[in-house]
Amino acid sequence: MNALLLAMLLVPVAGIAVLYLLPSAVAERSATRVGFYAGGAVLVLAAALACVFKYSKTGYQGTVDWNWISALHIRFHLGVDGISLPLILLTALLSALCFFYSIRHMPDGGSQRSYTALLLLLEIGMLGTFMAADLILFFVFFEIVLLPMWALIAYWGSENAKAAANKFILYTLLGSAVMVVGFLVVFAYADSFDMAWLTAHARGDIPKGAALTAFALIALGFAVKTPMFPLHTWLPDAHTAAPTTGSVLLAGVLLKMGTYGFVRIAVPILPQAAPTYAPALAAFGVVGVIYGSLACLSIARKPDGDLKRLIAYSSIGHMGFVLLGIGSLTTVGMNAALFASVAHGLITGLLFFLVGGLKVRVHSAKLDDIGRALYRRAPKYGVLIAFAAMASLGLPGLAGFWGEVLALFSATKPGIGLTQSSYIAMAAVAALGLVLTATYLLAVVRRVCMGPAATPSEEPVTELTAVETATWTPLVLLTLLAGLWPALLLGITNPAVRVLMKGV
């Protein structure tokens, strides 16, 4: 199994090497296919990892543990458990779909070779973040994703792309800098960066005052990446400007790096500090739910409302439920956070693909430019948009339902030391957010898919292409599977979460 983990990181490296070893003209013509072969190979390796993974066991499996910087006790330490496995699979799937989609839908702005190399480097950083079992190695992979995503937005994005890319990297770099200071505070007292060891021993080694400081610093870095209100302002601009594949990976994977950090590092490694900050995490999450929903309602009512921007704000609301689950400090809440993270990756990835397809057809993501009556103009496309919207609003039977409902349940019985009445009040407010979410998504479906027949002035909308059908079908099927059989995902995460939460 350790060979699989290494291979998943080395295959994209090999893909980058091939792109720059080939003659420039050849590499430029075949770049997207090289990316697809590399991304497909990683997906096959991820599937093999899921097959050999021992689901009855807890703790890291397939461990790679090499001495890296011995003077600082830093090791190249990789591993996978029930918490990281679903996110590794999600990353491999979305990356492979983005590579495949790019074969026929390469964004304008730069060379195919550079674009593909950036996507491969991004995949290395995303996978490594979920595999890392050492805090400094985690930080290295966490940082690797920033430059390729900045370049994708800046050079392959739409209007105001440079400003949006600069805002993205400024926020996330500052968050990462604060986060690594928190890691150093932990190391100063525990003399280790090993995540498994710290989870088992940090409570006794780190005084509460130092733990409170470290938690605040680490949580701030993860809050920016999540993003948590009011540190969210980089996200709508980044999504609006990013190319389709950039938006899919940004929403589908990069945001999950923040929530994964809370579940994997902040709460279990600093359990003595978690109850102090948990109510604030939950409260900011609930504010994000309401704020994101109201922002989406406002966009849905505007004639020039941008659909990509609306989906970006919806992500703030959905990640608010994730923070509410984490802030409950319960096993149910952590499982809810992980389930909602995976579900959001599938659904929002599908939504950004769909909007990207509309942008190719009508050359705009603005609601008025897209027009009305999509059910008549392109019935299959309209049905797919309605399906993704229903999944996003949390319709029972689809993936979006379970994570948000479990997060609400977790808030009714929060962890030890937390005030139940305040959490019940937050759950009630968050439940109102579900109503608002349904309101704006149904308004979008009504505005885009329904209404009178298209006027002659509206751009014609072609039906799904073969590449689009092949790219989006896995996301539709997995959204249905997770909604109808939630035990499949919860059965993977729950044993690992139970072990991780023992000390909290």
C-alpha positions as CSV (number, residue, x, y, z in Angstrom):
1,M,0.0,0.0,0.0
2,N,2.9,2.4,0.7
3,A,4.0,1.9,-3.0
4,L,0.5,3.1,-4.1
5,L,0.8,6.3,-2.0
6,L,4.2,7.1,-3.5
7,A,3.1,6.2,-7.0
8,M,0.1,8.6,-6.7
9,L,2.5,11.4,-6.1
10,L,5.2,10.3,-8.6
11,V,2.8,9.8,-11.6
12,P,2.0,13.6,-11.8
13,V,5.7,14.3,-11.4
14,A,6.4,12.0,-14.3
15,G,3.7,13.7,-16.3
16,I,5.3,17.1,-15.8
17,A,8.7,15.6,-16.8
18,V,7.3,14.2,-20.0
19,L,5.7,17.6,-20.9
20,Y,9.1,19.3,-20.6
21,L,11.2,16.6,-22.1
22,L,9.2,16.4,-25.3
23,P,9.9,18.9,-28.1
24,S,7.9,22.1,-27.5
25,A,5.7,21.7,-30.6
26,V,4.9,18.0,-29.8
27,A,4.3,18.8,-26.1
28,E,2.0,21.7,-27.0
29,R,-0.2,19.5,-29.2
30,S,-0.4,16.5,-26.9
31,A,-0.3,18.2,-23.5
32,T,-3.9,17.7,-22.5
33,R,-3.7,14.0,-23.4
34,V,-0.6,13.6,-21.3
35,G,-2.4,15.2,-18.4
36,F,-5.4,12.9,-18.9
37,Y,-3.2,9.8,-19.0
38,A,-1.4,10.9,-15.8
39,G,-4.7,11.9,-14.1
40,G,-6.3,8.6,-15.2
41,A,-3.4,6.6,-13.8
42,V,-3.7,8.4,-10.5
43,L,-7.4,7.6,-10.4
44,V,-6.7,3.9,-11.1
45,L,-4.1,3.9,-8.3
46,A,-6.6,5.6,-5.9
47,A,-9.2,2.9,-6.8
48,A,-6.6,0.2,-6.0
49,L,-5.8,1.9,-2.7
50,A,-9.5,1.8,-1.8
51,C,-9.6,-1.9,-2.7
52,V,-6.6,-2.9,-0.5
53,F,-7.5,-0.6,2.3
54,K,-8.5,-2.5,5.5
55,Y,-11.7,-0.8,6.6
56,S,-11.9,-2.6,10.0
57,K,-8.6,-1.1,11.1
58,T,-8.0,2.3,12.5
59,G,-4.9,4.5,12.4
60,Y,-2.6,5.1,9.4
61,Q,-2.2,2.4,6.8
62,G,0.3,2.2,4.0
63,T,2.8,4.3,5.9
64,V,5.8,5.8,4.3
65,D,8.2,7.1,7.0
66,W,11.6,8.4,5.9
67,N,14.0,10.6,7.7
68,W,13.9,14.0,6.0
69,I,15.5,16.7,8.1
70,S,16.8,14.9,11.2
71,A,18.0,18.0,13.0
72,L,14.5,19.4,13.2
73,H,12.8,16.0,13.7
74,I,11.0,16.4,10.3
75,R,10.1,13.2,8.4
76,F,8.7,12.4,5.0
77,H,5.8,10.6,6.6
78,L,2.8,9.6,4.5
79,G,-0.2,7.5,5.5
80,V,-3.9,7.1,4.8
81,D,-6.9,6.3,7.1
82,G,-10.6,6.5,7.1
83,I,-10.6,10.3,7.4
84,S,-8.2,10.9,4.5
85,L,-9.2,8.1,2.1
86,P,-12.5,9.7,0.9
87,L,-10.8,13.0,0.2
88,I,-8.0,11.3,-1.7
89,L,-10.5,9.5,-3.8
90,L,-12.4,12.8,-4.4
91,T,-9.2,14.5,-5.4
92,A,-8.2,11.8,-7.8
93,L,-11.7,11.7,-9.4
94,L,-12.1,15.5,-9.9
95,S,-8.6,15.9,-11.2
96,A,-9.0,13.1,-13.7
97,L,-12.4,14.6,-14.8
98,C,-10.8,18.0,-15.2
99,F,-8.0,16.6,-17.4
100,F,-10.5,14.8,-19.6
101,Y,-12.7,17.8,-19.9
102,S,-9.7,19.9,-20.9
103,I,-9.1,17.8,-24.0
104,R,-12.0,19.4,-25.7
105,H,-12.4,22.5,-23.6
106,M,-9.0,24.1,-23.2
107,P,-9.4,27.6,-21.8
108,D,-7.8,30.6,-23.6
109,G,-4.9,32.4,-22.1
110,G,-1.7,30.4,-22.4
111,S,0.1,27.3,-23.6
112,Q,-1.5,23.9,-23.2
113,R,1.8,22.5,-21.8
114,S,2.0,25.1,-19.0
115,Y,-1.7,24.7,-18.2
116,T,-1.4,20.9,-17.9
117,A,1.8,21.1,-15.9
118,L,0.1,23.5,-13.4
119,L,-2.9,21.1,-13.0
120,L,-0.5,18.2,-12.4
121,L,1.4,20.2,-9.8
122,L,-1.9,21.2,-8.2
123,E,-2.8,17.5,-8.0
124,I,0.5,16.7,-6.2
125,G,-0.2,19.3,-3.6
126,M,-3.8,18.3,-3.0
127,L,-3.0,14.6,-2.7
128,G,0.0,15.2,-0.5
129,T,-2.0,17.4,1.9
130,F,-4.4,14.5,2.6
131,M,-1.6,11.9,2.8
132,A,0.9,13.9,5.0
133,A,1.3,12.5,8.6
134,D,3.9,15.2,9.6
135,L,3.0,18.8,10.3
136,I,5.8,20.3,8.3
137,L,5.2,18.0,5.4
138,F,1.5,18.9,5.6
139,F,2.5,22.6,5.4
140,V,4.7,22.0,2.4
141,F,1.9,20.3,0.4
142,F,-0.6,22.8,1.7
143,E,1.6,25.5,0.1
144,I,2.3,23.7,-3.1
145,V,-1.3,24.3,-4.3
146,L,-1.1,28.1,-4.1
147,L,1.1,29.0,-7.0
148,P,-0.5,26.7,-9.6
149,M,-4.0,27.9,-8.6
150,W,-2.9,31.5,-8.7
151,A,-1.4,31.0,-12.2
152,L,-4.5,29.2,-13.4
153,I,-6.7,32.1,-12.3
154,A,-4.4,34.8,-13.4
155,Y,-3.5,33.6,-16.9
156,W,-6.5,31.4,-17.9
157,G,-9.2,33.3,-16.1
158,S,-11.7,35.8,-17.3
159,E,-12.1,39.6,-16.6
160,N,-10.3,41.0,-13.5
161,A,-8.4,37.7,-13.3
162,K,-5.1,39.1,-12.1
163,A,-6.7,41.0,-9.2
164,A,-8.8,38.0,-8.1
165,A,-5.7,35.8,-8.3
166,N,-3.6,38.2,-6.2
167,K,-6.4,38.5,-3.6
168,F,-6.5,34.7,-3.5
169,I,-2.8,34.2,-2.9
170,L,-2.5,37.1,-0.4
171,Y,-5.3,35.8,1.8
172,T,-4.1,32.2,1.7
173,L,-0.4,32.9,2.1
174,L,-1.1,35.0,5.2
175,G,-3.3,32.3,6.6
176,S,-0.6,29.7,5.9
177,A,2.1,31.8,7.6
178,V,0.0,32.1,10.7
179,M,-0.8,28.4,10.7
180,V,2.9,27.3,10.5
181,V,3.6,29.6,13.5
182,G,1.0,27.5,15.4
183,F,2.8,24.3,14.3
184,L,6.0,25.7,15.8
185,V,4.3,26.5,19.1
186,V,3.2,22.8,19.2
187,F,6.7,21.7,18.4
188,A,8.2,23.9,21.1
189,Y,6.4,22.0,23.8
190,A,5.9,18.5,22.3
191,D,9.2,18.3,20.4
192,S,7.5,16.4,17.5
193,F,5.7,17.1,14.2
194,D,4.3,13.6,14.0
195,M,0.5,13.9,13.8
196,A,-0.3,10.4,15.2
197,W,2.1,10.9,18.2
198,L,0.8,14.4,18.8
199,T,-2.8,13.2,18.8
200,A,-2.0,10.6,21.4
201,H,0.3,12.7,23.7
202,A,-0.1,16.4,23.1
203,R,-2.7,16.9,25.8
204,G,-0.1,16.0,28.5
205,D,2.8,17.8,26.9
206,I,1.4,21.2,25.9
207,P,0.2,23.6,28.7
208,K,-3.3,25.0,28.2
209,G,-2.1,28.6,27.6
210,A,0.2,27.4,24.8
211,A,-2.5,25.2,23.4
212,L,-4.9,28.1,23.3
213,T,-2.3,30.2,21.4
214,A,-1.5,27.4,19.0
215,F,-5.1,26.5,18.3
216,A,-6.0,30.2,17.5
217,L,-3.1,30.4,15.0
218,I,-3.7,27.1,13.4
219,A,-7.5,27.6,13.2
220,L,-7.0,31.0,11.6
221,G,-5.0,29.5,8.8
222,F,-7.6,26.8,8.2
223,A,-10.5,29.3,8.5
224,V,-9.1,31.3,5.5
225,K,-8.9,28.2,3.4
226,T,-12.3,26.9,4.3
227,P,-13.3,29.8,4.0
228,M,-15.1,31.0,7.1
229,F,-17.0,34.2,7.3
230,P,-15.6,37.0,7.5
231,L,-12.4,35.6,5.9
232,H,-14.3,34.5,2.8
233,T,-14.0,37.6,0.5
234,W,-11.3,36.1,-1.7
235,L,-13.5,33.2,-2.8
236,P,-16.3,34.8,-4.9
237,D,-13.8,36.9,-6.9
238,A,-11.5,33.8,-7.5
239,H,-14.4,31.6,-8.6
240,T,-15.9,34.3,-10.9
241,A,-12.5,34.8,-12.7
242,A,-11.2,31.2,-12.7
243,P,-11.5,28.8,-15.7
244,T,-13.9,26.0,-15.3
245,T,-11.4,23.4,-14.2
246,G,-9.9,25.9,-11.7
247,S,-13.3,26.5,-10.1
248,V,-14.0,22.8,-9.9
249,L,-10.8,22.0,-8.1
250,L,-10.9,25.1,-6.0
251,A,-14.5,24.3,-4.7
252,G,-14.2,20.6,-4.9
253,V,-10.8,20.0,-3.2
254,L,-9.0,23.2,-2.0
255,L,-11.7,24.3,0.4
256,K,-11.7,20.8,1.9
257,M,-8.1,21.2,2.9
258,G,-9.2,23.7,5.5
259,T,-11.9,21.6,7.0
260,Y,-9.7,18.5,6.9
261,G,-7.1,20.5,8.8
262,F,-9.6,21.2,11.6
263,V,-10.6,17.5,11.8
264,R,-7.1,16.1,11.5
265,I,-5.0,18.6,13.3
266,A,-6.5,21.4,15.3
267,V,-9.2,19.6,17.3
268,P,-7.4,16.2,18.0
269,I,-3.9,17.6,18.6
270,L,-5.1,20.5,20.8
271,P,-8.1,19.0,22.7
272,Q,-7.6,21.1,25.8
273,A,-8.1,24.3,23.7
274,A,-10.9,23.1,21.4
275,P,-13.8,23.6,23.8
276,T,-12.8,27.3,24.2
277,Y,-12.9,28.0,20.5
278,A,-15.6,25.6,19.4
279,P,-18.6,27.9,20.0
280,A,-16.9,30.6,17.9
281,L,-16.3,28.2,15.1
282,A,-19.9,27.1,15.1
283,A,-21.2,30.6,15.4
284,F,-19.1,31.9,12.5
285,G,-20.2,28.8,10.5
286,V,-23.9,29.7,11.1
287,V,-23.4,33.3,10.2
288,G,-21.8,32.0,7.0
289,V,-24.8,29.9,6.3
290,I,-27.2,32.9,6.5
291,Y,-24.8,35.4,4.9
292,G,-24.0,33.1,1.9
293,S,-27.7,32.3,1.4
294,L,-28.7,36.0,1.5
295,A,-25.9,36.9,-1.0
296,C,-27.1,34.2,-3.3
297,L,-30.7,35.5,-3.1
298,S,-29.5,38.9,-4.0
299,I,-27.5,37.6,-7.0
300,A,-30.5,35.5,-8.2
301,R,-32.7,38.6,-8.3
302,K,-30.3,40.8,-10.3
303,P,-30.6,41.0,-14.1
304,D,-26.9,40.7,-14.4
305,G,-26.4,38.2,-11.6
306,D,-23.4,35.9,-12.3
307,L,-24.2,32.2,-11.8
308,K,-20.5,31.4,-11.0
309,R,-20.5,34.0,-8.3
310,L,-23.8,32.6,-6.9
311,I,-22.3,29.1,-6.6
312,A,-19.3,30.6,-4.9
313,Y,-21.4,32.3,-2.3
314,S,-23.4,29.0,-1.9
315,S,-20.1,27.3,-1.0
316,I,-19.7,29.7,2.0
317,G,-23.1,28.6,3.2
318,H,-22.4,24.9,2.8
319,M,-19.0,25.1,4.5
320,G,-20.8,26.9,7.3
321,F,-22.6,23.6,8.1
322,V,-19.2,21.9,8.1
323,L,-17.9,24.3,10.7
324,L,-21.1,23.8,12.8
325,G,-20.4,20.1,12.8
326,I,-16.8,20.6,13.7
327,G,-17.7,23.1,16.4
328,S,-20.0,20.6,18.1
329,L,-16.9,18.5,19.1
330,T,-18.8,15.3,18.7
331,T,-18.2,12.1,16.6
332,V,-21.5,12.8,14.8
333,G,-20.4,16.3,14.0
334,M,-17.0,15.3,12.7
335,N,-18.6,12.6,10.5
336,A,-21.1,15.2,9.3
337,A,-18.2,17.6,8.4
338,L,-16.4,14.9,6.4
339,F,-19.6,13.7,4.7
340,A,-20.7,17.3,3.8
341,S,-17.2,18.0,2.5
342,V,-17.2,15.1,0.1
343,A,-20.8,15.8,-0.9
344,H,-20.0,19.4,-1.6
345,G,-17.1,18.4,-3.7
346,L,-19.2,16.2,-5.9
347,I,-22.2,18.6,-6.2
348,T,-20.3,21.9,-6.5
349,G,-17.9,20.3,-8.9
350,L,-20.9,19.3,-11.1
351,L,-22.4,22.8,-10.8
352,F,-19.2,24.5,-11.9
353,F,-18.8,22.1,-14.8
354,L,-22.4,22.9,-15.9
355,V,-21.9,26.6,-15.7
356,G,-18.7,26.3,-17.6
357,G,-20.6,24.4,-20.3
358,L,-23.2,27.2,-20.5
359,K,-20.4,29.8,-20.7
360,V,-19.0,27.9,-23.7
361,R,-22.4,28.0,-25.3
362,V,-23.6,31.6,-24.6
363,H,-20.2,33.2,-23.8
364,S,-21.4,34.4,-20.4
365,A,-22.3,33.1,-17.0
366,K,-24.8,36.0,-16.3
367,L,-28.3,34.9,-15.8
368,D,-29.9,37.2,-18.3
369,D,-27.4,36.1,-21.0
370,I,-28.1,32.5,-20.3
371,G,-31.8,33.2,-20.8
372,R,-34.8,31.1,-20.0
373,A,-36.7,27.9,-21.0
374,L,-33.6,25.6,-20.9
375,Y,-36.0,22.7,-20.6
376,R,-37.2,23.5,-24.1
377,R,-33.9,24.6,-25.6
378,A,-31.8,21.8,-24.3
379,P,-33.9,19.4,-22.1
380,K,-31.1,17.2,-20.9
381,Y,-28.9,20.1,-19.9
382,G,-31.9,21.7,-18.1
383,V,-32.7,18.5,-16.2
384,L,-29.0,18.2,-15.2
385,I,-29.0,21.7,-13.8
386,A,-32.2,21.1,-11.9
387,F,-30.7,17.8,-10.5
388,A,-27.5,19.6,-9.3
389,A,-29.6,22.4,-7.7
390,M,-31.8,19.8,-5.9
391,A,-28.7,18.1,-4.6
392,S,-27.2,21.4,-3.5
393,L,-30.3,22.4,-1.5
394,G,-30.2,19.2,0.4
395,L,-33.0,17.2,-1.1
396,P,-33.4,13.8,0.7
397,G,-32.0,11.0,-1.4
398,L,-29.1,13.1,-2.7
399,A,-25.7,13.6,-1.2
400,G,-26.2,17.1,0.0
401,F,-28.9,16.0,2.5
402,W,-26.9,13.9,5.0
403,G,-24.0,16.1,5.9
404,E,-26.1,19.1,6.7
405,V,-28.8,17.2,8.6
406,L,-26.1,15.4,10.7
407,A,-24.5,18.7,11.4
408,L,-27.8,20.0,12.8
409,F,-28.2,16.8,14.9
410,S,-24.7,17.2,16.3
411,A,-25.5,20.7,17.5
412,T,-28.5,19.5,19.6
413,K,-26.1,17.4,21.7
414,P,-22.7,19.2,21.7
415,G,-19.6,17.9,23.3
416,I,-18.6,18.0,27.0
417,G,-18.1,21.6,28.3
418,L,-20.3,23.2,25.6
419,T,-23.6,24.9,26.3
420,Q,-26.4,22.9,24.8
421,S,-28.9,25.8,24.7
422,S,-26.7,28.0,22.6
423,Y,-26.0,25.2,20.2
424,I,-29.7,24.5,19.8
425,A,-30.2,28.1,19.0
426,M,-27.4,28.0,16.4
427,A,-28.9,24.9,14.9
428,A,-32.3,26.6,14.6
429,V,-30.7,29.6,12.8
430,A,-28.8,27.2,10.5
431,A,-32.0,25.4,9.7
432,L,-33.4,28.7,8.5
433,G,-30.4,28.7,6.1
434,L,-31.7,25.5,4.6
435,V,-34.9,27.3,3.7
436,L,-33.0,30.2,2.2
437,T,-30.9,27.8,0.2
438,A,-33.9,26.1,-1.3
439,T,-35.4,29.6,-2.1
440,Y,-32.5,30.9,-4.1
441,L,-31.7,27.6,-5.9
442,L,-35.3,27.1,-6.9
443,A,-35.4,30.7,-8.1
444,V,-32.4,30.0,-10.3
445,V,-34.0,26.8,-11.7
446,R,-37.2,28.7,-12.4
447,R,-35.3,31.6,-14.1
448,V,-33.0,29.5,-16.2
449,C,-34.9,26.3,-17.0
450,M,-38.5,27.3,-17.0
451,G,-40.6,30.1,-18.5
452,P,-41.7,30.9,-22.0
453,A,-40.0,29.6,-25.1
454,A,-36.7,31.2,-26.0
455,T,-36.9,34.4,-28.0
456,P,-35.0,34.6,-31.3
457,S,-32.5,37.0,-29.7
458,E,-31.4,34.4,-27.2
459,E,-28.3,32.3,-27.9
460,P,-29.1,28.7,-29.0
461,V,-28.0,26.1,-26.4
462,T,-26.8,22.8,-27.7
463,E,-27.3,19.6,-25.9
464,L,-24.7,17.7,-23.9
465,T,-21.7,16.6,-25.9
466,A,-20.1,13.2,-25.5
467,V,-17.2,14.6,-23.5
468,E,-19.5,16.4,-21.2
469,T,-21.7,13.4,-20.7
470,A,-18.6,11.2,-19.9
471,T,-17.2,13.9,-17.5
472,W,-20.3,14.6,-15.6
473,T,-22.0,11.2,-15.3
474,P,-19.6,9.9,-12.5
475,L,-20.5,13.0,-10.4
476,V,-24.3,12.4,-10.9
477,L,-24.0,8.7,-10.0
478,L,-21.9,9.3,-6.9
479,T,-24.3,12.1,-5.8
480,L,-27.1,9.6,-6.0
481,L,-25.1,6.8,-4.4
482,A,-24.0,8.9,-1.4
483,G,-27.6,10.1,-0.9
484,L,-29.2,6.7,-1.1
485,W,-26.5,4.8,0.7
486,P,-24.9,7.2,3.2
487,A,-23.6,4.3,5.3
488,L,-21.0,3.6,2.5
489,L,-19.1,6.8,3.3
490,L,-19.9,7.0,7.0
491,G,-18.7,3.4,7.4
492,I,-15.3,4.6,6.2
493,T,-15.0,7.7,8.3
494,N,-16.7,6.7,11.5
495,P,-14.1,4.2,12.9
496,A,-11.3,6.7,12.4
497,V,-13.2,9.6,13.8
498,R,-14.1,7.7,16.9
499,V,-10.4,7.0,17.6
500,L,-9.5,10.6,16.8
501,M,-12.1,12.0,19.2
502,K,-11.3,9.8,22.2
503,G,-9.1,12.5,23.7
504,V,-11.4,15.5,23.0
